[in-house]
């Protein structure tokens, strides 16, 4: 059917409007994508690896840089060809709010996988709670909390930590000595106190998170032995995968760190094993004795 000159002009007009609208949409989408990238990366410093850390949290971190998380930060910074700077804050209530979320720093070196307060990188280590006992004596080869040799003993435990549930299930709570869970390490050191009590014979055994127990025992308690609790089959689980934590939404930064972890995993393992951290496989069922 013939098309009038007026209808043809009208069709061209609407076609131009359609193309213009499409182009505007492309430009808008590009702008939004650019804005999203800016939002997820511009807050991260390009001049330094800005680390959020506890100033008195050995064996993990301290102001002197003696902790293994300090050394891990130095390793990551070297790969990025950046210096390390710190925002110090006690690892207690308000830590993430006053450091990472306040944009005062860009990374927490150690954070449990799945924690909602941060965006987790891929994990760089798996470890577990451990039983610490004297190297000589009846407990040196105990590997699980159901072992009858633990009955009636005075065992140190961080109150509210996952192993406490297993202790209760196995009838070990009655004589347990509890130590505080959330403290300001500048004024109180429950893990250090627990190991000191064990060394003095005030308690018979200690249950501690492996990445704390292993390095502390290696550094100062040659007569104690650290055994990862890998045989507990009932919940709660006693092994955890540890990641680096970044701000929620910072996917660009997360991916960059994931790549660094993947490419340098053997070097990270070597650093942690040298510190005395008991490393396990991803399922928490066997110990990594070397980096191979």
C-alpha positions as CSV (number, residue, x, y, z in Angstrom):
1,X,0.0,0.0,0.0
2,X,1.5,3.4,-1.0
3,X,2.9,5.6,1.9
4,X,2.2,9.3,1.9
5,X,5.0,11.8,2.2
6,X,3.7,12.9,5.7
7,X,3.7,9.3,7.0
8,X,7.2,8.7,5.6
9,X,8.5,11.8,7.4
10,X,6.8,10.7,10.6
11,X,8.4,7.2,10.4
12,X,11.9,8.7,9.9
13,X,11.2,11.0,12.9
14,X,10.3,8.1,15.2
15,X,13.2,6.0,13.9
16,X,15.6,8.8,14.9
17,X,14.0,9.1,18.3
18,X,14.4,5.3,18.8
19,X,18.1,5.4,17.8
20,X,18.7,8.5,19.9
21,X,17.1,6.8,22.9
22,X,19.1,3.6,22.4
23,X,22.4,5.6,22.2
24,X,21.4,7.5,25.3
25,X,20.8,4.2,27.1
26,X,24.2,2.9,26.0
27,X,25.9,6.1,27.2
28,X,23.9,5.9,30.5
29,X,24.8,2.3,31.0
30,X,28.5,3.0,30.3
31,X,28.4,5.8,32.8
32,X,26.7,3.6,35.4
33,X,29.3,0.9,34.9
34,X,32.1,3.4,35.3
35,X,30.5,4.7,38.4
36,X,30.1,1.2,39.8
37,X,33.8,0.5,39.1
38,X,34.7,3.8,40.8
39,X,32.6,2.9,43.8
40,X,34.3,-0.5,44.2
41,X,37.9,0.6,43.6
42,X,38.5,4.3,44.2
43,X,38.3,4.0,48.0
44,X,41.3,1.6,47.9
45,X,44.6,3.4,48.1
46,X,47.0,3.1,45.2
47,X,49.9,4.5,47.2
48,X,50.1,1.9,50.1
49,X,48.6,-1.4,51.3
50,X,46.5,0.1,54.1
51,X,46.0,-2.6,56.7
52,X,43.5,-2.7,59.6
53,X,45.1,-4.5,62.5
54,X,45.2,-4.9,66.3
55,X,48.3,-3.3,67.8
56,X,48.7,-5.9,70.6
57,X,47.4,-9.2,69.1
58,X,50.4,-11.5,69.0
59,X,51.1,-13.9,67.4
60,X,48.9,-12.4,64.7
61,X,49.9,-8.7,64.8
62,X,51.5,-6.0,66.8
63,X,52.9,-2.5,66.3
64,X,56.4,-3.8,66.1
65,X,55.5,-5.9,63.1
66,X,56.4,-9.2,64.8
67,X,53.1,-11.1,64.0
68,X,52.7,-13.5,61.2
69,X,49.8,-11.3,59.8
70,X,52.3,-8.4,59.7
71,X,54.7,-10.6,57.7
72,X,51.8,-11.7,55.4
73,X,50.9,-8.0,54.8
74,X,54.6,-7.3,53.9
75,X,54.5,-10.2,51.4
76,X,51.3,-9.0,49.8
77,X,52.6,-5.4,49.7
78,X,55.8,-6.6,48.0
79,X,53.8,-8.3,45.3
80,X,51.9,-5.1,44.8
81,X,55.1,-3.0,44.9
82,X,53.6,-0.9,47.7
83,X,54.6,0.0,51.2
84,X,52.5,-1.1,54.2
85,X,50.7,1.4,56.4
86,X,48.5,0.5,59.4
87,X,45.3,1.7,61.1
88,X,45.5,0.3,64.6
89,X,42.4,-0.6,66.6
90,X,41.7,-3.4,69.2
91,X,40.2,-6.5,67.7
92,X,37.0,-6.2,69.6
93,X,33.5,-4.6,69.3
94,X,33.6,-1.8,66.7
95,X,36.8,-3.0,64.9
96,X,35.4,-3.2,61.4
97,X,33.1,-0.2,61.9
98,X,36.0,2.0,63.0
99,X,38.6,0.8,60.5
100,X,37.5,-0.8,57.2
101,X,34.0,0.7,57.0
102,X,35.4,4.1,58.0
103,X,37.7,3.9,54.9
104,X,40.7,4.4,57.1
105,X,42.3,1.2,55.7
106,X,41.6,-1.3,52.9
107,X,42.2,-4.9,54.2
108,X,42.0,-7.1,57.3
109,X,44.7,-9.8,57.0
110,X,42.8,-12.6,58.8
111,X,39.0,-13.1,58.8
112,X,36.9,-16.2,58.9
113,X,35.3,-17.2,55.6
114,X,31.6,-16.3,55.3
115,X,31.5,-13.5,57.8
116,X,28.9,-10.9,56.7
117,X,30.8,-7.8,58.1
118,X,33.4,-8.0,55.3
119,X,33.7,-9.2,51.7
120,X,35.9,-12.2,52.0
121,X,38.7,-13.1,49.5
122,X,39.4,-16.7,48.7
123,X,40.8,-18.4,51.8
124,X,44.6,-18.5,52.2
125,X,44.7,-21.0,55.0
126,X,42.6,-23.6,56.8
127,X,43.2,-24.4,60.5
128,X,41.5,-25.8,63.5
129,X,41.1,-25.6,67.3
130,X,43.8,-27.6,69.0
131,X,44.4,-29.4,72.2
132,X,47.6,-28.3,74.0
133,X,49.1,-30.7,76.6
134,X,52.6,-31.5,78.0
135,X,54.8,-33.5,75.7
136,X,55.4,-36.0,78.4
137,X,52.6,-37.7,80.3
138,X,49.3,-39.5,79.6
139,X,47.8,-36.9,77.3
140,X,50.5,-36.6,74.7
141,X,48.7,-38.7,72.0
142,X,45.1,-37.6,72.8
143,X,43.5,-36.5,69.5
144,X,39.8,-36.1,70.3
145,X,37.7,-34.7,73.2
146,X,35.8,-38.0,73.7
147,X,39.0,-39.6,74.9
148,X,38.4,-41.0,78.4
149,X,41.7,-39.8,79.6
150,X,40.3,-36.3,79.6
151,X,37.6,-37.1,82.1
152,X,37.8,-35.3,85.4
153,X,40.7,-33.0,84.3
154,X,40.9,-29.3,84.6
155,X,40.9,-28.0,81.0
156,X,41.3,-24.4,79.9
157,X,38.8,-23.1,77.4
158,X,37.9,-19.8,75.8
159,X,34.3,-19.2,77.0
160,X,31.8,-19.3,74.2
161,X,34.2,-20.8,71.6
162,X,33.0,-23.8,69.5
163,X,35.0,-26.4,71.4
164,X,33.0,-25.6,74.6
165,X,30.0,-27.4,73.0
166,X,32.1,-30.5,72.4
167,X,33.4,-30.3,76.0
168,X,29.9,-30.2,77.4
169,X,28.8,-33.1,75.2
170,X,31.7,-35.2,76.6
171,X,31.2,-34.2,80.2
172,X,34.3,-32.0,80.5
173,X,32.7,-28.7,81.5
174,X,32.4,-29.4,85.2
175,X,36.0,-28.8,86.0
176,X,36.9,-26.5,83.1
177,X,38.6,-23.2,83.7
178,X,37.0,-20.5,81.4
179,X,39.0,-17.6,79.9
180,X,37.4,-14.5,78.4
181,X,36.5,-14.5,74.7
182,X,36.4,-10.8,73.7
183,X,39.1,-8.7,75.3
184,X,41.3,-5.7,74.6
185,X,44.7,-7.4,74.1
186,X,46.5,-4.3,75.3
187,X,45.2,-5.2,78.8
188,X,44.3,-8.9,78.8
189,X,45.7,-12.0,77.0
190,X,43.5,-15.0,77.7
191,X,45.5,-17.4,75.4
192,X,48.8,-16.3,76.9
193,X,47.4,-16.7,80.4
194,X,46.0,-20.1,79.6
195,X,49.3,-21.5,78.3
196,X,51.1,-20.0,81.4
197,X,48.6,-21.8,83.7
198,X,49.2,-25.0,81.8
199,X,53.0,-24.7,82.0
200,X,52.6,-24.1,85.8
201,X,50.4,-27.1,86.2
202,X,47.3,-25.1,87.3
203,X,45.4,-26.7,84.5
204,X,45.9,-30.1,82.8
205,X,45.2,-29.2,79.2
206,X,44.3,-26.2,77.1
207,X,42.0,-25.9,74.1
208,X,42.9,-22.9,71.8
209,X,42.5,-21.8,68.2
210,X,45.4,-23.3,66.3
211,X,46.8,-20.1,64.7
212,X,47.1,-18.7,68.2
213,X,48.3,-21.8,70.0
214,X,50.8,-23.0,67.5
215,X,53.0,-19.9,67.3
216,X,52.8,-19.1,71.0
217,X,53.9,-22.7,71.9
218,X,56.7,-22.6,69.3
219,X,57.9,-19.3,70.6
220,X,57.9,-19.9,74.3
221,X,56.7,-23.4,75.5
222,X,59.0,-26.1,74.2
223,X,57.6,-28.6,76.7
224,X,54.1,-28.4,75.3
225,X,52.5,-30.1,72.3
226,X,49.8,-28.8,69.9
227,X,47.4,-31.3,68.4
228,X,44.7,-30.1,65.9
229,X,41.2,-31.5,66.8
230,X,40.5,-33.1,63.4
231,X,38.4,-36.1,64.5
232,X,35.3,-34.4,65.9
233,X,32.4,-35.4,63.6
234,X,29.5,-33.7,65.4
235,X,28.7,-29.9,65.2
236,X,29.9,-27.3,65.6
237,X,32.9,-27.8,63.3
238,X,36.3,-26.9,64.7
239,X,38.1,-26.1,61.5
240,X,37.8,-22.8,59.7
241,X,39.0,-21.3,56.4
242,X,40.7,-17.9,56.9
243,X,40.5,-15.2,54.3
244,X,41.5,-11.5,53.9
245,X,38.6,-9.1,54.5
246,X,37.8,-6.1,52.3
247,X,34.8,-3.6,52.2
248,X,31.5,-5.0,51.0
249,X,31.1,-4.2,47.2
250,X,34.8,-3.9,46.5
251,X,34.9,-6.7,43.9
252,X,37.8,-5.3,41.9
253,X,40.0,-5.3,44.9
254,X,38.8,-8.7,46.0
255,X,39.6,-10.2,42.6
256,X,43.1,-8.7,42.7
257,X,43.8,-10.2,46.1
258,X,42.3,-13.6,45.0
259,X,44.8,-13.6,42.1
260,X,47.7,-12.8,44.5
261,X,46.7,-15.5,46.9
262,X,46.4,-18.1,44.1
263,X,49.8,-17.3,42.6
264,X,51.6,-17.1,45.9
265,X,50.0,-19.8,48.0
266,X,53.2,-21.8,48.5
267,X,55.0,-18.8,49.8
268,X,52.1,-18.0,52.1
269,X,52.1,-21.6,53.4
270,X,55.8,-21.4,54.1
271,X,55.4,-18.2,56.0
272,X,52.6,-19.6,58.2
273,X,54.3,-23.0,58.8
274,X,57.5,-21.2,59.8
275,X,55.4,-19.2,62.3
276,X,54.0,-22.4,63.8
277,X,50.5,-22.2,62.5
278,X,49.0,-25.7,62.1
279,X,47.8,-25.8,58.5
280,X,45.1,-28.3,57.4
281,X,43.7,-29.3,54.0
282,X,40.5,-27.6,52.9
283,X,38.3,-30.1,54.6
284,X,40.2,-29.9,57.9
285,X,41.0,-33.6,57.9
286,X,44.8,-33.8,57.4
287,X,47.7,-31.6,58.4
288,X,50.0,-29.9,55.9
289,X,53.5,-30.7,57.0
290,X,55.3,-29.0,54.2
291,X,54.6,-26.6,51.3
292,X,55.8,-29.0,48.6
